[in-house]
Amino acid sequence: MAPAAPLPAPPLPPGAGGEAASERVVRSGARVPLLRAGAVAMAGAAQPGREAGAGPAQVKDNLHKLKVTNMNLKGNAEAVDIINLETASERAELGLRKHAENYLNAVDRQVLTISSADNKEVRSKEPPKWGLHFGASQKQLILPRVPVEPVSVQACSKSALRSSQSSQHQLEMDVKIMLDPEDINNKAVLKQQNYETRLPLITKKKSAPMCSQKTVKGHTVSNLWGLPASLHMDSSLPLVEEDITKGILSLTEQRLIPPAAKITLQTPPVVSKATPSHEFHSQHKKSAVGEFSSRVDPENTDTITFPSSKEAIYAMYSLSKGNTASLPSSSLMVSARKSKPVWTYPAQQLDSELQIPSQTQPLQTSPSQSLQDPGFDCDFAVHHGTIDQKAPGFLALKERCCLSWGSIAFVLEHTEKLLKDYAVPLATINCKKLVEIASGFERNENLTKSDILSVIKDQLTVEKILNRPGQRYRGQGGTEVAATKIQATWRCYRARRAYVRLREQQWASGVISASWLLRNQMARVKKTLKESRQRHLENFYTRAKHLAANWNRIRTSRRTIIHIPSLGYSQCIREHIPDLALQQNMQMGRLCDIRDANVDVIYICPLHLSEELLRYYNKLLGLQAAVRSGNPEDMGDLQDRFKILTPEAINSFPKQHMCLATQLKYSPKTIKRIKILIQGRDAYIIGGVPHKDDLAVADMLNVPILGSGPEVAQLCRTKSGSKQIFASACVPTPPGELDIYSKEQMISALSQLIVDNMEVRRWLFKVNEECGGNGTAYCDVISHLKCYHWVQKERQRYSPETWSKKWAHEPALVKISQELPGLLAQHVQPVNEKRFPTWEKFLQTFLSQGGVIEAFPLSENVMNLTVDMLIEPTGKIKIVSSGDQLHADGPLRSSGTTIPQRSVEPAVLNSLCLKIGETCRSKGVLGYFSVDFVTFIHPQTMEQQVWATDLDLCYSDQLALTQLMLYVTDGNLDCHTGCFEVSLGSKKMQSQPVQHGETAMPSPISNRCAVASSQLRHSSLSVIYYNVLLQMCKARGVGFDLQEKQGTIFILYEDQKRYRLGMITIGEDLQGVLMTFARNLFIIHQEISAPNMQGETNFKMAIRDIKAILGITAENKLKGKEEQPSKADALEEWLTENI
């Protein structure tokens, strides 16, 4: 950027004053006393009523006259106080300038100059560290990027320029005037009209192909004097010819041409070049930059004096060419109190200078352009954060970049501070990068560390030093920074700790609030459920009383029975029942209650049945008329007598293992349909294993339940509860201990049982809540007890009376208790090994739910039997079914039954059952329940023993099979006598006609027995459809004879997996039925299994158990009749050949 032009004095308008108009040069050093008239004139200039521009012009004229008077009165010190006059004059001039500046700023609405800093209260006495001495109050001035074209330095004429002597004389005169501007001779030279100082020509912006111009930041200069805005081009004042002849620069200064106006200069046909100049004499080789720096008033930055001679411009031109000679700046310092010259020049000469063509080479290049010289290298080092200001590189940079030194100094100050703060021992400044950063930097911006590091040559090395841990604390002010860091860290730690504690308290309060709200919600829900269940229970007992009062009428009238075969065990038990829905659907025989013409059945099915299965049961139940007549053509359609409904919620809770009653509770559509079906009829519910939701369903349907309440059922159906029932009924039970909930109690009880029953070889462990033998384990203790023989000897030492006392058992109990834990861990065998693979898991369940320990029968030949009983609402006790158990899945799990039972005398069994029934009735038991017995021949007394072992308060599978058996045979089961009788139909006498008065012969009665099982399974059944299976069985002679009322009936549960089925075989005698049943199993197995794929099945175990029941052993052969051994031998031979 070219140096700024000297500040011209504001020209006066025409007619403002003769003397002021003729003398347009304000000479340097002129001081005149300020009279009151000047103050009055200045004050009058500010009056709003006066003509625009007249006030400032008149005040200026008066000031000129006063200065002249002051010069004439300097010799008479006594007459006038010169100092006071000078002070008054300076104050008036300063006030006038401030007033003009404020006036112009207010009118133009833009900041034209930087505000004055003459106020001594805001001045800073400390000069800057580096740079031009512009005073303490340095302000930033951003100049527009305007290309500057040089103007050739000319003297009064071209001949004088060509003459070296005249040129040398002119330069010497300029230097002389600048050194002593107060001299009278020098002032006289300045008054000459032909004396001029040419300045660089500022033309319109041109694109510079070499490099892009950047905004240069520098210090501020004093405000340019100018006329008010009323004298601008848009003013109403006329533009006289005298103003036009003064040139463009004069018009611009007078505000007659707007500053932003475009000025087009015509390119002359002749292009001038810069004239080479000669060297100065040694005494005049002074830098123009230094002179430029030195001519600034350090106390007053409003006025900046520039050199008026041609030597200054010539020095600038020489510096751009590479001449680094500088003039001593200290010799050119001029006090503001002595002189404030403002150089000007004739307007005609400026006008002619503006016609210089733009192709002229620039006199002064920008700093960035000057640093692009490949021969220039002014990098300098910074030692320990301090810049050597006498280093050649630093001085060269200062000379070349004088115009933008303010920004460079700003960057250097920050760089020096950073290096001192981090104690960097050595760094090298890249001057070219420094100038680039400084030229593109705004003073109101903040320098970043990356910007500072970019001006350093060895940037990576300095970055490593800066990134060292703790390096900041080794530099300038490191102790204070470290202390601040420690304090900040400590305060941050305290704040963080307080914040964490606050968050923990907030979290804790949130948890407490949520827990409290959840607890209240749970309490409300529990209260609501408790009230609802209490209401259901009250309604249950109310309806039970109504059912008992009207039972005799209801059981003989039209009624509807709602069968809900729900297994209402606890959740932990239902979770371990495989295929819970299938297990609940194994009582399809409940549909056969329609055998009574007054009964309609609604069966709640836990599975979706296909159309094929529905047609099968429709056809099966339609056999009733054909069975009674013996004619298959008499089959009827009884679909209006039974309904099979499936709750819509069975698929809504697939992983909840809900019982059927709960699923029905959450099935409003099914509930609504049931209400429609039972509307206007007597109805009651027969459930399965009692559950609380049975009461809810009954309350929804408003029907009674023929069964026990949940509390009673929960108490009596457990193993320990059944033992208490049997004890109250005074029926024989196996030796044992109940309500065991700890391991110590178990070991102690078992030790005492072993001592009291030395003849018992196997002991059973039964979990209270389990069913179907799943929660049973056994152990042959005597076979593995090492101290058993010692205990026998100890027993023989005492008499029976003495041995019965407790003190005699102490040594034996100690030995047995020490040996039992290890013995049980090794030799206990759970019945359901899939659920309890180890003794530890079984023991955990056994102790958590409680259980009993009981003795296994002493004999090898043991028969289990089940008796189903009914306690009617009136209190009447009935035995509705009895049968001997089949064990296809082990000796302790029932898989089927033979009906009726043949192992115990009916009278003995009836007596035991009635005792148990009466006790159950006294406990509040109602509805159907079953009792399990075990019978054997005692080896010592050879008498038959019957023990009651279990009690289930539910509708059993055996009872459902019995209902189906009675339905397809139209027979009668008399449990008191143990007979199952069927009527074969009347036979007409073909040879003899019936005589008058004689009655027809009654239908012959024939005894029947049946083998039934609902737990048959075979994995290969899933590969064949049911209709194909039935066709194969029919082809192999497996079917049912309606006339003889014997044969085989299949029970189908579902058609998805199809690996389970039920089967009932009916025949004349037990041995024949067992053989037929085994033969049917063999045929099915042979038809559905390949030789190399037998599948998983319990058919073989069932056949082996049938073999044991038939009495194939030698004892049964000797006791049986002649035909019985032959049948047994035939069966044994067939089994041997085929199984």
Steps between C-alpha positions, in 0.01 A plus 500: 500500500637841408563750775223738586495845348571807710201651668395813308343796661134538425446747218272791563204571283504805273417823673576376848771764545748675277810428696389148585413433137826635359723329754416130492810363662507470878860531590670279751562638844261797478359591844292814570319601814138403508278795579151487625384581148638166376311313772186692418548423131556129573195488721300673237601241248307241694177697491243315295358813338812601319581409143667163461877533462517866589574441867807275459642722225463820704653338810795378293557847361492652850745237626738587216489870592560421866801286414649781295446739789660248734811487280529880502460520877761242590754774559282676757478249780379753750195605309345161433532163677613291203457170679142572591423609146657186357305281741177676412578469132568127527181442695295696250653314208444163670142585582438613148635175359293289738192700416557464127564128538185438702299713261618313194451160662147588601410631155666228292382220733834324465827499682743697285785532749610350825407697802751728658725382774619841617342451841782464737297289743483212254849525361750228572850620573657160425608473137458174310769240500562507130371695201429854401477748781142604450432563862353287775145511375541306178187414310449263214427645157391258225567650161324375189698293256558773238781452250742786516692611200807716555533851378840598374679748715530828315646837585374824364577386146620188310833669429562530872443124546745416229758722655669314783623821661158654526354174618767466764439859607127440525548190719738682728249778539225257586713334766596837640140611525401174671786534751413855597151596398499800746768685309377820334687425178353156475154646554563748222585216265179326585302818415614478142221402261719276287618288786321172514518146634361228280313210656408152368201493273200303631307367209205266473541137606668273250550127506856418589613190312802441720331442837178582672501810715419453868362738753782685675460583863682804633482780746255786478573845376333830573168588346493677167356841508208557273196703446158402626280274299312796366789567265491154342403434141143457601500841667301791364806724494627567148837364385701801380766487231776578748432175687499297179844627398654387827493130409329179602684467830396848608139430415514176693648673803228763488240220491384624161568154358382200707783282631348188343464655153673320212765710326602390152844610385575506132810312399741738325662394176846532654580276798749649741747299701660555832809717487811351664625712787847555636632409839466741786799653663612325812359765724156470332462119477204476731216252469166631397346232718689624793394852420145381463517343839667791666268774386215386721419689813535254791256699710243589242396252234248729335756672275769311310756701309637357181814604311433768244821471307572279208773320691242318709323363196827422339606311812181295486571420140854401580381269781273315259799439278695335778686790658480445874675820609300680761507840652524533875151538622592675822627806316167558335282494815308819526304603804130555453516813710750665263376407158213324333564548130262367245652502151298579198560565134332683215191336366606554140806287543297223667260510212783457251652220707178305487545469125800268542425167335425194710775290338764686698691268737403539867719705717431302819404130500300321770684310776387161376619582151831631624559181701451286191843599381695169493814679604343640813533296824418684819416205734611558857526293814319532830708400801307400814196692379687830440548654156831674431388832356851570372512185292553568127198293403275684743625841383463406134145378563421821684625712210316306233168472684474844653147553375359183658734491796218543747345164413841334478594635840172368638572151371859516627385602845271198520771274363750627755245453779428142392868410484563657841198325653628161387871571556600424143879545486530572130263564211541647155242740357404458135461861381307416187248296696489771764405765244232273353345435839519868597351624173201267523436561866248734654596675821168419660561128447687271737811321390492126549793283592500345154523846343799588717671169434456545127745796498773284658734312270579212734132449579519127579780548751317782673177298503681213674624741764154650542341158531730385777308436822547789738690714248266792554600513865870539418449823308403854580250513786514122533463507877186711482356284220580184696335642808199599293488154346519335840226721635284442193556124520415496868190709447402280207548194715288646777235609255505162329475320830214720607333446161543123521362502851209711383433263211520203734253667732273581207528143374435365847202729542372390161541135590330555833217690333456239229517220754249675720265561208544142384441374851184705528386380159576141591322546829194635321510215249543243776217656692281495190590138425447401860158661503416343166611152610319539827188590308551199271544272799186631667304453180649150464370394838165666435455312173626177662224527756246560227632201307478277808144610566387428145727208415232234498296703257794608286651152453172363364401797287635663187838643575827607341839390628796725420820294504821697550787246516741752651820404679510772764835409649736770617701692243829324580340161432319604182827629357648149516201316352585419137220587260273642767216557255519141382501371856184701570330353192537133599151482647290504185288230666323779689291547187333167575291658774241547225424130565233646730227633276451802729860614479662731248877543512714803431860387481771767525786376288854644551590424136360586161349183357491445128189410305626144479507458877163669540346260249662207683347591835168584342493151349624336821235669714235420239545127576273520803184393318687239298655356816164470669339332200804313382439625147771725347240660277336663801781751545373848577628857502542647846679821411231702670567312825867591539714799412878516487620856557856628491585825684641770274770581757688169465736665248527831684719368780727240340781526757298558817401133556151600603247242598182464297284680757724809481491497121124476507487791743675718243277384212191722504365367171497142628344613827229680307426194288477278807253742654285474190514118504402467868242772498180385671647165611645353813871472460809433708871469444713192543860606502835329524765586754341790696631850438399849612401595149235224505312719743543804272361309201210373707432855614501623140260224392301516824499121536610278791802270504471135587833489674704611798614849570861594418606522865363157584646347189839658567505348849377152418657424166861523620685186609520619857133606496390162369700328775311706754167407335591131511611526858172667591310230311691226685592315186832313467782698344863412437748597770633845440548862605323808365565875479875482451657835411867471600784263434569437868135417555510265201814316623366473852156378389643247255743366761217448744285332233782262411551404864125446552448309172808289443316276254425783252756497223388796288395846611309754292539878498193689374475876438179654634384686189604261226262271315511186287814367665716784362604611847590155630843348565597168658807351663582142604650603830548156652699377202754783535499568875831370638391506863180306433635170637639676807158654563339155471741360753434794726129435467540134588683596818184651639161357553212636293375701795839652567570566134180698471640761738678803358822475699577162347497652153756774564817315388328369188359840416843661527661250264216512249487883504870518425472265206172612342607829329762334286282197436207710379721713276627190321204263490176703489323455166238762391208361300505794254865520411441771240379742760724384785822367350683511834422452865600858579232647272238265636602579856474873433141464372416251774608736777354814343150356448505251783437131472457165662707186550320171486584131473468294189303175539699205628401265220635474150152462354319826561174615348386863493136591457301821472147565623297798379241637738235769497371705791173646382380842617259323728791319667440161347820302433519283189771285347479561127802313370783271605784334315843346526783711367721430201860622512634565154748767620636335811376331816409832666314674215152406390439475125168317485252289686300180489132544582364381734772434754566134588786530752305572823173367630228754418366502853839580654565767243155653540544518875830686468360734237196589705718587799714725287188653340348585833820665616523702180141608535572620849790704362272670247594295197234497230476345158728243339822372652713189470689285751806291419561173680777242495446137582747213555548180693699554816799259492484424873129473564405399142196720529388758250581853598324806360658840552350834403778696333361806324197728466419721199211746517427508130325327215742220407594355161371162616154645559497655150598163348229331708237741368600422140500126573148517643383716209610265221372188682191644664610299802495538875795502735421381853801587714349342810509161336779568256293405193474666162183376328362568156174403329540317172138561381189268486502189276175393334396144538511362146364150583225590745264800473433706805184391680231745599561637842864411501757773523796527270822355624728762659814596322790284599756665728864441435801596709760711340834643597718755334857612473534873443793732467524874429883524508604298198766672294700416193713749304421326169130581537572852374588370152154362437157658498225375727272387220782291355571354843138403548486339158813292574360388835171405336688296241688317778178418687526777759151644549187499711203264471174677579301181544748325726598830660864419505801610306729804491423870512765769429516840669656771288628818668639728229609489138811717503770294666302175508740302714253414779172314504270312733357153456228295669469128442186325627456127528340220695787411735806682628763270351344516156468877517863536605613279213287699254637827635860379466429366151356836395812680623717258307298547179515878522871493571559264209295710258650842578863404568776395267745228606783750527284782650316376806439845642445606859208310655365347819321217320757239602488599866122473493518154349748386765276631775205319346706184511548546872131566557395186314681291749733334256714409796482152646291612795213611279513173305455291810217712639303546177264270325598268217417747226678784668845342480441421138417865428792619701728259322362612165555866586848433631584307183362782283683764696819299481473471123400858424636723772 
